[in-house]
Amino acid sequence: MAVSNNSKESAHIRPKEQFDFLHDERVRSVFYQLLTVAAVGLAGWYLISNTAQNLEARGMQTGFGFLKVAAGFDSYFKLIPNEAGVGTYGRIFIIGILNTLYVSFLAIIASTILGFFIGVLRLSNNWLVSKVALAYVEIFRNTPFLIQVVFWYIGVFSLLPKVRSSIDLSGGAELLLLNNRGLYMPWPILGDLFWMTGAALVIAIIAVVILKRWAHKRQDKTGKIFPTFIPSVAFLILLPGTVYVMTGMPLGWDLPKLEGFNFTGGATLPPSFVTLLVALSIYHASYTAEMVRAGILSVNRGQYDAAHSIGLRQGRVMSLVIIPQAMPAIVPPMISNWMSTIKNSSLAIAIGYPDLVSLFMQTSLNQAGYAIELVGMTMAFYMVVSLLISWLLNIYNERVQLVER
C-alpha cells in the first residue's frame, strides 16, 4: 500500500511549543534563584541593621580601628616579639594565629604518621598487635577530645617531676629536659654563611624529587625498580654537609642550663603546648588509623596475590601496590580530619594555651570590647584555613584518583 506524500510530510511536522510564562521550567528556575537571593539579602540586611541599632543604643563603638590600639597584655608563649602596652591588638591577633597554626601543623604531621602506622597494625596477622591497635582506636576515638586534653594536662604533665629532677629525654646528654614547667631544648644560633647550607639543602631536595620521578618513569617503562633510598639519603646529607664544613660550620647551639630554680637558655615549650600537641596527635591518629584500614581493605585481594606472584616482598607490596591504590579512598576523609585538627585546637582554652581563641576572643574581648568584630575575625580565620586545606587536598585527591577503563 503506497503512502501519500502528505502523510510523510505530516509525520515530520512537530507541534509548535507554546510558551507558558507561569509554567515554564526555565522561568521557575530563575524565579526561585532570585527569590533565594532576595531572602538571604533581606535576612543579612535585617541582622546588620538590627545589630547596628542595638550597638548605637548602648553607646558601643564599631569598626576595626581597635586593631591599631596598644594592648595592655602579652602572651607568655609567642613566635614573634611583643611587649605589653606597646604591641597592638592586631599584633595579638597575629600571635594567636601563629600559635594556633604552629601546634596544629605539628599535630597534623604527627597524627598522620602515627595514624598510618596504627592503621597498618590493625590489619596485622599477629593477634596481639592487632588487638592492641584496636584498643587504641576504640579508646581514643570514643572519648571526647576535651576530656582527653584535661586528662593529659592534669593527670600526666602536671604530675611530672620538678625542675631539679627533670626527665632527660636525650639519654644523659641533657639536651631534651622535661619537667612540670615544660620541655627544654637547644636553640640554634645561625652564622652569617649558614644560608649557603640551607640553599644546598634545597638543591638536594630538588635533586631527590627529580631522582624519584625518573625512577618511577623508568619503572613504568621497563618494570625494573631503581633503589632511590640510599642515593636520596646521600644527597640530603653529603651535599649540605659538605657546604656546611666548607663554610666553617656556621652554626652554634644555645643549650639549656640549670641556674637557680629554673633552666636558662635554649628554647622552652610550655606544658600547655606539649599537652595540646600530644592530645591532638593521639586523638586524630585514631581516626586516621580507621581511614587507612578502610582504604587498604578497599583494595581487591587479587592485587595482593598478583604482587606476591611476581616476587615482591610484603613491604614492597604495601608501599608499591596497596597504598597507592588505597589513597583515593583515604584522602577524602583525611580532609575532614585535618580540618578538625585545626578547629579542635581551639579547645586549648581549657588548659590556658594562648591560641587565637584564648588571646583574641577571651582576653582581647574582655579589654577592648568589639565583640562582633573579634568573633567575626576569629570565625573567618578558621573558615579560611579549613577551605585552604580542603582546596589543597582536593587537588592532591584528583591526582591520585584511579582512572577507570
C-alpha positions, 0 to 999 in steps of 0.5 A: 500500500503506497503512502501519500506524500502528505502523510510523510510530510505530516509525520515530520511536522512537530507541534509548535511549543507554546510558551507558558510564562507561569509554567515554564521550567526555565522561568521557575528556575530563575524565579526561585534563584532570585527569590533565594537571593532576595531572602538571604539579602533581606535576612543579612540586611535585617541582622546588620541593621538590627545589630547596628541599632542595638550597638548605637543604643548602648553607646558601643563603638564599631569598626576595626580601628581597635586593631591599631590600639596598644594592648595592655597584655602579652602572651607568655608563649609567642613566635614573634616579639611583643611587649605589653602596652606597646604591641597592638591588638592586631599584633595579638591577633597575629600571635594567636594565629601563629600559635594556633597554626604552629601546634596544629601543623605539628599535630597534623604531621604527627597524627598522620604518621602515627595514624598510618602506622596504627592503621597498618597494625590493625590489619596485622596477622599477629593477634596481639598487635592487632588487638592492641591497635584496636584498643587504641582506636576504640579508646581514643576515638570514643572519648571526647577530645576535651576530656582527653586534653584535661586528662593529659594536662592534669593527670600526666604533665602536671604530675611530672617531676620538678625542675631539679629532677627533670626527665632527660629525654636525650639519654644523659646528654641533657639536651631534651629536659622535661619537667612540670614547667615544660620541655627544654631544648637547644636553640640554634644560633645561625652564622652569617654563611649558614644560608649557603647550607640551607640553599644546598639543602634545597638543591638536594631536595630538588635533586631527590624529587627529580631522582624519584620521578625518573625512577618511577618513569623508568619503572613504568617503562621497563618494570625494573625498580631503581633503589632511590633510598640510599642515593636520596639519603646521600644527597640530603646529607653529603651535599649540605654537609659538605657546604656546611664544613666548607663554610666553617660550620656556621652554626652554634647551639644555645643549650639549656642550663640549670641556674637557680630554680629554673633552666636558662637558655635554649628554647622552652615549650610550655606544658600547655603546648606539649599537652595540646600537641600530644592530645591532638596527635593521639586523638586524630591518629585514631581516626586516621588509623580507621581511614587507612584500614578502610582504604587498604581493605578497599583494595581487591585481594587479587592485587595482593596475590598478583604482587606476591606472584611476581616476587615482591616482598610484603613491604614492597607490596604495601608501599608499591601496590596497596597504598597507592591504590588505597589513597583515593579512598583515604584522602577524602576523609583525611580532609575532614580530619585535618580540618578538625585538627585545626578547629579542635585546637581551639579547645586549648582554652581549657588548659590556658594555651594562648591560641587565637581563641584564648588571646583574641576572643577571651582576653582581647574581648574582655579589654577592648570590647568589639565583640562582633568584630573579634568573633567575626575575625576569629570565625573567618580565620578558621573558615579560611584555613579549613577551605585552604586545606580542603582546596589543597587536598582536593587537588592532591585527591584528583591526582591520585584518583584511579582512572577507570577503563 
